[in-house]
Amino acid sequence: MTKSSRQTVDVIVIGGGPAGTTVSTLLQRMGHRCLILEKSSFPRYHIGESLIPDTFHTLERLGLLPAMRESAFPVKRSVRFVSPSGTASEPFFFSETIDGPRASTWQVERSEFDRLCLDHAAQAGVEVRQETRVKKVLFEDDRAVGVLAEGAQGEVRIDARVVVDASGGATKIGTQLGLRGPVPGLKKASIWSYYRGARCSQGADEGETLLLTLPQRGWFWFIPLPDDVTSVGIVADPEYLFAESRDLSRAFLREVERCAPLADRLRSAQRVGAIRGLRELAYLNHQTCGDGWVMVGDARAFLDPIYSSGLFLALSSAEMAADCIHDALAAGDVSASRLGAFEPRLTAGVDTVRRLIHAFYDPEFSFPEFLRRYPEQRPALIDCLVGDVYKDMSVFIDCLEQMTSPP
Ligand SMILES: Cc1cc2nc3c(=O)[nH]c(=O)nc-3n(C[C@H](O)[C@H](O)[C@H](O)COP(=O)(O)OP(=O)(O)OC[C@H]3O[C@@H](n4cnc5c(N)ncnc54)[C@H](O)[C@@H]3O)c2cc1C
């Protein structure tokens, strides 16, 4: 292929999930020609259904709030913890620390939410090519210059000034460059499925997420979705989950029965989805941007679903990256330092979330005990649960460190 016959755009985005659509919609609106390459055909299935309130800012900037309000997605106003004996905590209502419409968010069916985001990107002028898989990111002198992709027209080379890796758990650049590795001290597996007719909460907290804790520091999520469907999943140590059998279904159904408060809520429900799972959840990349490239969302790292922070981090990292990529393109300088100028702020926020995840799985730590000892930290804890983590959290972290060592 001659250089003149190759397509050239400003920004190639690998993956049309929430991170990819966010970064490309914002950049396209700022005047840059963006191309999303997505390997699957939407709508496609995806796990990760519970939003947290601070996604509001990015959804507002994208202009997606009207569509969200018109959708059938249940409104989520709170989170509640249920102990192994079945004792439920008081709901943590987000309105305790946030006023107005920002105090609620949504539980989303991902096939529908992701399709909405992808259509919205296309409406903003982003070129979207589905069923097109990026096989390789191309580098010249260590600078990303484009990709080799495979789709309906066969294999094509596309050049770009910036390549954004938004490929989720596939971590395209991380895998290609050998940057991906485990997260020290965090090794969990997850298995999940869907039920129709489960007994959900009623009233103001009907759309709440329930977190049912297990004696071995594992937990179940219980997330109401449209059409009376509930998403139910377990996160626990793989050694515990698969001790008796490697079979996902057997492990999942056994654990549902063992968790009495959950089994009770599912008593008259019918399972309506396949049983799916991941044997290793957490990973991170040792480098997250370089000359001509940057990672956003799960392509960058994934820690744990416990605080439902995945979509929030996907949207907020993509939004921060969009602003830096815009600056870099405008300045004609796509160096790593310019493209990744958002990294310190993002990393500090992620670090707070990581400490909280670590605390949750620390057998010596207990949140009720933490709140008894530091009642003045309840608003800061709720700030973490809503995603308000891009600010100085040092006092909260100091208190946390009095009761659990840092990761
Ligand atoms: C068990 C579990 C439970 C979770 N629960 C929650 C939750 O309750 N709340 C929450 O906020 N988050 C949750 N998450 C996390 C959430 O799912 C992710 O954070 C979120 O999907 C990240 O969005 P993304 O756009 O970065 O990646 P994705 O949504 O994964 O999108 C990446 C896209 O890239 C495409 N792609 C991949 N490789 C290529 C390629 N080579 N070429 C072209 N396209 C490619 C994929 O097809 C995909 O569409 C959970 C995750 C897990 C594992």
The ligand as an ORCA input file, in Angstrom:
! r2SCAN-3c Opt
* xyz 0 1
  C     -17.145     -8.560     37.125
  C     -17.157     -7.094     36.837
  C     -18.143     -6.277     37.381
  C     -18.149     -4.916     37.122
  N     -19.112     -4.120     37.678
  C     -19.083     -2.790     37.461
  C     -20.082     -1.937     38.011
  O     -21.009     -2.370     38.687
  N     -19.986     -0.606     37.776
  C     -18.972     -0.077     37.008
  O     -18.920      1.145     36.837
  N     -18.052     -0.869     36.446
  C     -18.075     -2.199     36.649
  N     -17.147     -2.983     36.049
  C     -16.117     -2.354     35.213
  C     -16.667     -1.908     33.853
  O     -17.238     -2.991     33.197
  C     -15.527     -1.319     33.049
  O     -14.794     -0.435     33.853
  C     -15.990     -0.580     31.798
  O     -16.653     -1.429     30.913
  C     -14.786      0.067     31.104
  O     -15.166      0.678     29.901
  P     -14.117      0.781     28.719
  O     -14.758      1.615     27.673
  O     -12.803      1.175     29.246
  O     -13.925     -0.717     28.180
  P     -15.000     -1.684     27.508
  O     -16.363     -1.329     27.938
  O     -14.532     -3.068     27.781
  O     -14.875     -1.383     25.949
  C     -13.759     -1.787     25.214
  C     -14.190     -2.039     23.767
  O     -13.022     -2.301     23.002
  C     -13.310     -3.280     22.028
  N     -12.042     -3.888     21.622
  C     -11.228     -4.677     22.366
  N     -10.134     -5.031     21.661
  C     -10.264     -4.457     20.439
  C      -9.456     -4.448     19.270
  N      -8.284     -5.112     19.201
  N      -9.897     -3.758     18.186
  C     -11.078     -3.079     18.218
  N     -11.880     -3.064     19.315
  C     -11.476     -3.727     20.411
  C     -14.247     -4.226     22.766
  O     -15.033     -4.983     21.869
  C     -15.083     -3.251     23.608
  O     -16.283     -2.874     22.966
  C     -17.137     -4.357     36.296
  C     -16.165     -5.173     35.722
  C     -16.160     -6.521     35.992
  C     -15.074     -7.381     35.374
*
